[in-house]
Amino acid sequence: MSTPTITSLAFLTPGNFADDDPYPGLEETLQLFEYGERLGYDGAWIRQRHLEHGVGSAAVFLAAAGQRTERIELGTAVIPIGYESPFRLAEDLALADVLSRGRLQIGFSTGMPHADLLGDLVYDGDWRGFDLSYGRIARVLENLGGDYLGGPDTVIHSPGNVQRPRLQPHNPSLARRIWYGGGSLRSVRWAAGQGLGLLSGNIVTGEDTDDFTTAQLNLLAEYRRTLPGDRAPRVALGRVVVPLDSADTATRARYRAYAASRHERTRAPQGPKRILFAPDVVGTAEQILERLAADPVLAEVSELRLELPYEFHREEYEQILHDVRHLVAPELGWRPVASAVQEATR
């Protein structure tokens, strides 16, 4: 079995906040992005969540994060495309990307969480007949490409200038920083066909197997097999990794209880779609490294994304990021960028 070698280290946070006072939680999430940059992480990612105590617009949040950070990649995993207007979303992402000086990494998924509650609020007419799947993501990608609208003589007049119309502002490289959260063979084939990066986390679909690791290895192999020869595969693996080393006794007990409460779901496929879950990786750095070294999926990738648990506190997130950065990631071959090392030693 090959040894994991990680060259890119990122984290994904849920962006929790209180129902009656959301600002402190959102501010703490922005501070967590700043903290991750100081530690030398390569990427900081936010979940997009609707009707929950989490960020409902990743583009807005990442625009703010771009003003609070200078180097770290800013990602979202994932934007459910069902609620989005392909052109308007492309405008918002393009603007946030330019403001961050080209640091956005955008992950998409299909589907509409809470569709029974939100569908009629978002759309006029029977949205159930609309294409809210891959075709809608393809339209976002097409808009990000920046093709001019209308014919070669089509122009628009605005105060101070006359110009050919297209998505503005336009950064051609953004279309090459798009990911898809693929959990099934069909979805990874589509992502590969579009030349997108693949986000694969701790949830996959059990197709011809009840074993999570086998299913995820099959997804990676199918993605790489399908990807056009002129595209370099970029795969980011998500794992819930929670070190205990610098946590106090009460926090260690809380971490272990959290993992135990989620372990039953990992024993067998769940629901009619046969969803498979990976166990959380909780323990000392030594124990975590032993488990990660035995993970054949991690050995297949070079980008690791820590999926921070829901409803933890800021100081707990910081402790997890600190311990992974200092005690776990270096043993997997990862090194922080030089500027972050200098910042940490000041």
C-alpha positions as CSV (number, residue, x, y, z in Angstrom):
1,M,0.0,0.0,0.0
2,S,1.4,3.4,-1.0
3,T,2.0,6.1,1.6
4,P,-0.3,9.2,1.4
5,T,1.5,12.3,0.2
6,I,-0.6,15.5,0.6
7,T,0.5,18.7,-1.2
8,S,-2.7,20.7,-0.6
9,L,-4.4,21.1,2.7
10,A,-7.8,22.8,3.1
11,F,-10.8,22.8,5.5
12,L,-14.5,23.0,5.0
13,T,-16.6,24.7,7.7
14,P,-20.4,24.8,8.1
15,G,-20.6,28.5,9.1
16,N,-22.8,28.0,12.2
17,F,-24.6,31.0,13.8
18,A,-27.3,31.5,16.4
19,D,-30.9,31.9,15.3
20,D,-31.5,35.1,17.3
21,D,-28.1,36.7,16.7
22,P,-26.4,35.5,13.5
23,Y,-23.6,38.1,13.2
24,P,-21.2,36.7,15.9
25,G,-21.2,33.3,14.3
26,L,-20.6,34.6,10.8
27,E,-17.9,36.9,12.1
28,E,-16.2,33.9,13.8
29,T,-16.3,32.0,10.6
30,L,-14.6,34.8,8.8
31,Q,-12.0,34.9,11.6
32,L,-11.6,31.1,11.1
33,F,-10.7,31.8,7.5
34,E,-8.1,34.3,8.7
35,Y,-6.8,31.8,11.2
36,G,-6.4,29.1,8.6
37,E,-4.5,31.4,6.4
38,R,-2.1,32.3,9.2
39,L,-1.5,28.6,9.9
40,G,-0.6,28.1,6.2
41,Y,-3.6,26.2,5.0
42,D,-4.0,26.2,1.2
43,G,-7.8,26.5,1.1
44,A,-10.7,27.5,3.3
45,W,-14.2,26.4,2.1
46,I,-17.7,27.2,3.2
47,R,-20.9,25.1,2.9
48,Q,-23.9,26.7,1.3
49,R,-27.1,25.8,3.3
50,H,-30.7,26.9,2.9
51,L,-33.2,27.4,5.7
52,E,-30.5,26.4,8.2
53,H,-28.1,28.2,10.6
54,G,-25.5,28.5,7.9
55,V,-24.5,30.5,4.8
56,G,-27.3,30.8,2.3
57,S,-25.1,32.6,-0.3
58,A,-21.6,31.4,-0.7
59,A,-20.8,34.1,-3.2
60,V,-21.6,36.9,-0.7
61,F,-19.7,35.2,2.1
62,L,-16.6,34.5,0.0
63,A,-16.6,38.2,-1.2
64,A,-16.3,39.2,2.5
65,A,-13.7,36.5,3.1
66,G,-11.7,37.8,0.2
67,Q,-11.4,41.1,1.9
68,R,-10.2,39.5,5.1
69,T,-7.5,37.3,3.6
70,E,-4.7,37.6,1.0
71,R,-3.5,34.3,-0.1
72,I,-5.7,31.3,0.8
73,E,-8.0,29.7,-1.8
74,L,-11.7,30.5,-1.1
75,G,-14.0,27.6,-1.9
76,T,-17.6,26.5,-1.5
77,A,-18.8,22.9,-1.3
78,V,-21.3,22.9,-2.5
79,I,-23.8,25.2,-4.2
80,P,-27.0,23.2,-4.9
81,I,-27.8,24.4,-8.4
82,G,-31.6,23.9,-8.2
83,Y,-32.2,27.3,-6.6
84,E,-29.9,29.3,-8.7
85,S,-30.3,31.5,-11.9
86,P,-27.3,30.4,-14.1
87,F,-26.5,33.9,-15.3
88,R,-27.1,35.8,-12.1
89,L,-25.1,33.3,-10.1
90,A,-22.3,33.5,-12.6
91,E,-22.3,37.3,-12.2
92,D,-22.1,37.0,-8.4
93,L,-19.2,34.5,-8.5
94,A,-17.3,36.5,-11.1
95,L,-17.5,39.6,-9.0
96,A,-16.4,37.8,-5.8
97,D,-13.6,36.2,-7.7
98,V,-12.2,39.5,-9.1
99,L,-12.5,41.1,-5.6
100,S,-10.4,38.2,-4.2
101,R,-7.9,38.5,-7.0
102,G,-8.7,35.2,-8.5
103,R,-8.8,32.9,-5.5
104,L,-12.3,31.3,-5.7
105,Q,-12.8,27.6,-6.0
106,I,-16.5,26.8,-6.8
107,G,-18.1,23.5,-6.0
108,F,-21.6,22.5,-7.4
109,S,-24.1,19.8,-6.8
110,T,-27.5,19.0,-8.3
111,G,-30.7,18.8,-6.2
112,M,-32.8,21.1,-4.1
113,P,-32.6,20.6,-0.4
114,H,-35.9,21.4,1.3
115,A,-37.6,21.6,-2.1
116,D,-41.0,21.1,-0.7
117,L,-40.6,24.3,1.3
118,L,-38.6,26.4,-1.1
119,G,-39.5,25.4,-4.6
120,D,-42.6,27.6,-4.9
121,L,-40.8,30.6,-3.3
122,V,-38.0,30.5,-5.8
123,Y,-39.9,29.8,-9.0
124,D,-43.0,30.9,-10.7
125,G,-44.9,28.0,-12.3
126,D,-44.3,24.3,-11.9
127,W,-40.5,24.1,-11.2
128,R,-40.8,20.3,-11.0
129,G,-40.6,20.2,-14.8
130,F,-37.5,22.4,-15.0
131,D,-34.0,21.1,-15.7
132,L,-32.4,21.5,-12.3
133,S,-29.6,19.0,-12.8
134,Y,-26.4,18.9,-14.8
135,G,-27.8,21.1,-17.6
136,R,-28.2,24.0,-15.2
137,I,-24.6,23.7,-14.0
138,A,-23.5,23.6,-17.7
139,R,-25.3,26.9,-18.2
140,V,-23.3,28.5,-15.3
141,L,-20.1,27.2,-16.9
142,E,-21.1,28.6,-20.3
143,N,-21.8,32.0,-18.8
144,L,-18.5,32.1,-17.0
145,G,-16.8,31.5,-20.3
146,G,-17.6,35.1,-21.1
147,D,-18.9,34.7,-24.7
148,Y,-20.4,37.9,-26.2
149,L,-24.2,38.0,-26.3
150,G,-26.0,38.8,-29.5
151,G,-24.4,39.1,-32.9
152,P,-21.0,40.7,-33.8
153,D,-22.6,44.1,-34.2
154,T,-24.6,43.9,-30.9
155,V,-23.6,46.6,-28.5
156,I,-25.1,48.2,-25.4
157,H,-24.9,51.9,-24.4
158,S,-24.1,52.8,-20.9
159,P,-23.0,56.1,-19.4
160,G,-19.5,56.8,-20.7
161,N,-19.1,54.0,-23.2
162,V,-20.4,51.6,-25.8
163,Q,-19.5,48.0,-25.4
164,R,-20.3,44.5,-26.6
165,P,-22.4,42.7,-24.0
166,R,-21.1,39.8,-21.9
167,L,-20.9,38.7,-18.3
168,Q,-19.1,41.4,-16.3
169,P,-16.7,41.4,-14.6
170,H,-15.0,38.6,-16.5
171,N,-12.0,36.6,-15.4
172,P,-11.3,33.8,-17.9
173,S,-9.5,31.6,-15.3
174,L,-12.6,31.2,-13.0
175,A,-14.2,28.7,-15.4
176,R,-11.1,26.5,-14.8
177,R,-11.6,26.5,-11.0
178,I,-15.0,24.7,-10.9
179,W,-15.6,21.5,-9.0
180,Y,-18.4,19.0,-8.7
181,G,-19.4,17.1,-5.6
182,G,-19.7,13.6,-7.1
183,G,-21.1,10.7,-5.1
184,S,-22.2,8.3,-7.9
185,L,-20.6,6.8,-11.0
186,R,-23.0,8.8,-13.2
187,S,-22.0,12.1,-11.5
188,V,-18.3,11.6,-11.7
189,R,-18.6,10.7,-15.4
190,W,-20.4,14.0,-16.0
191,A,-17.9,16.0,-14.0
192,A,-15.0,14.4,-15.9
193,G,-16.7,15.1,-19.2
194,Q,-17.0,18.7,-18.3
195,G,-13.3,18.9,-17.2
196,L,-14.3,19.8,-13.7
197,G,-12.4,19.0,-10.5
198,L,-13.9,16.3,-8.3
199,L,-14.9,16.8,-4.7
200,S,-15.3,13.4,-2.9
201,G,-16.1,13.4,0.8
202,N,-17.4,11.1,3.4
203,I,-20.7,10.3,1.7
204,V,-21.0,8.2,-1.5
205,T,-23.5,6.0,-3.2
206,G,-23.2,2.2,-2.8
207,E,-23.2,0.8,-6.3
208,D,-22.5,-2.9,-6.4
209,T,-20.8,-2.8,-3.0
210,D,-21.7,-2.2,0.7
211,D,-18.1,-1.1,1.4
212,F,-17.4,2.7,1.5
213,T,-13.8,2.4,0.6
214,T,-14.5,0.2,-2.4
215,A,-17.2,2.5,-3.6
216,Q,-15.0,5.6,-3.3
217,L,-12.1,4.0,-5.1
218,N,-14.4,3.1,-7.9
219,L,-15.5,6.7,-8.2
220,L,-12.0,8.0,-8.4
221,A,-11.0,5.3,-11.0
222,E,-14.1,6.1,-13.2
223,Y,-13.4,9.9,-13.0
224,R,-9.8,9.5,-14.1
225,R,-10.8,7.0,-16.8
226,T,-13.4,9.4,-18.2
227,L,-11.5,12.6,-18.0
228,P,-10.3,13.9,-21.4
229,G,-6.6,13.3,-22.0
230,D,-5.8,17.0,-22.2
231,R,-7.2,17.7,-18.7
232,A,-5.1,17.1,-15.5
233,P,-7.3,15.4,-12.9
234,R,-7.8,17.4,-9.7
235,V,-9.4,15.5,-6.9
236,A,-9.9,16.8,-3.4
237,L,-10.8,14.2,-0.7
238,G,-12.9,15.2,2.3
239,R,-12.5,13.5,5.7
240,V,-13.8,14.4,9.2
241,V,-10.5,14.5,11.1
242,V,-10.6,15.5,14.8
243,P,-7.4,15.4,16.8
244,L,-7.5,15.2,20.6
245,D,-4.0,16.2,21.4
246,S,-4.3,19.8,22.6
247,A,-8.0,19.5,23.7
248,D,-8.9,19.5,27.4
249,T,-10.6,16.5,29.0
250,A,-14.1,17.7,28.6
251,T,-13.6,18.6,24.9
252,R,-12.0,15.1,24.3
253,A,-15.1,13.5,25.7
254,R,-17.4,15.7,23.5
255,Y,-15.4,14.8,20.4
256,R,-15.6,11.1,21.1
257,A,-19.4,11.3,21.9
258,Y,-19.9,13.1,18.6
259,A,-18.1,10.4,16.6
260,A,-20.0,7.7,18.5
261,S,-23.3,9.2,17.7
262,R,-22.6,9.0,14.0
263,H,-20.9,5.6,13.8
264,E,-24.1,3.5,13.4
265,R,-24.7,5.0,10.0
266,T,-21.4,3.7,8.7
267,R,-22.3,0.0,9.3
268,A,-24.5,-0.5,6.3
269,P,-26.0,1.3,3.3
270,Q,-28.7,3.9,4.3
271,G,-32.0,4.4,2.5
272,P,-33.2,3.6,-0.9
273,K,-30.2,5.3,-2.6
274,R,-27.8,3.1,-0.6
275,I,-25.8,5.9,0.9
276,L,-22.5,4.9,2.4
277,F,-20.8,7.0,5.1
278,A,-17.1,7.0,6.2
279,P,-16.4,6.8,9.9
280,D,-15.1,10.0,11.5
281,V,-11.3,9.9,12.2
282,V,-11.1,10.9,15.9
283,G,-8.1,10.3,18.2
284,T,-4.6,11.4,19.0
285,A,-2.4,12.5,16.1
286,E,-0.6,9.2,16.3
287,Q,-3.9,7.3,16.1
288,I,-5.1,9.5,13.2
289,L,-1.9,9.0,11.2
290,E,-2.2,5.3,11.6
291,R,-5.8,5.3,10.3
292,L,-5.0,7.7,7.4
293,A,-1.9,5.7,6.4
294,A,-4.2,2.7,6.1
295,D,-6.8,4.6,4.0
296,P,-6.3,3.5,0.3
297,V,-8.4,6.4,-1.0
298,L,-6.1,9.0,0.6
299,A,-3.1,7.3,-1.0
300,E,-4.8,8.1,-4.4
301,V,-5.0,11.8,-4.0
302,S,-2.8,14.8,-3.1
303,E,-5.4,17.2,-1.8
304,L,-7.0,16.8,1.6
305,R,-10.0,18.8,2.8
306,L,-10.9,18.6,6.5
307,E,-14.6,18.6,7.0
308,L,-15.2,20.4,10.3
309,P,-18.1,19.0,12.3
310,Y,-21.4,20.9,12.6
311,E,-22.3,22.9,15.7
312,F,-18.8,23.0,17.2
313,H,-17.4,26.2,18.7
314,R,-14.8,28.5,17.2
315,E,-12.1,27.6,19.8
316,E,-12.7,23.9,19.0
317,Y,-12.4,24.5,15.3
318,E,-9.2,26.4,15.9
319,Q,-7.8,23.5,18.0
320,I,-8.6,21.0,15.3
321,L,-7.0,23.1,12.6
322,H,-3.9,23.8,14.8
323,D,-3.3,20.1,15.7
324,V,-3.8,18.9,12.1
325,R,-1.5,21.6,10.8
326,H,1.3,20.9,13.3
327,L,0.9,17.2,14.2
328,V,-0.8,15.4,11.3
329,A,-0.3,17.1,8.0
330,P,3.5,17.4,8.1
331,E,3.7,13.6,8.6
332,L,1.7,13.2,5.4
333,G,4.2,15.2,3.4
334,W,2.4,18.5,3.4
335,R,4.3,21.7,3.9
336,P,2.8,25.2,4.4
337,V,3.7,28.0,2.1
338,A,6.8,30.0,3.1
339,S,4.9,33.2,3.8
340,A,2.8,31.4,6.4
341,V,5.8,29.9,8.1
342,Q,7.3,33.3,8.4
343,E,4.0,34.7,9.8
344,A,3.8,31.9,12.4
345,T,7.3,32.5,13.7
346,R,6.9,36.2,14.3
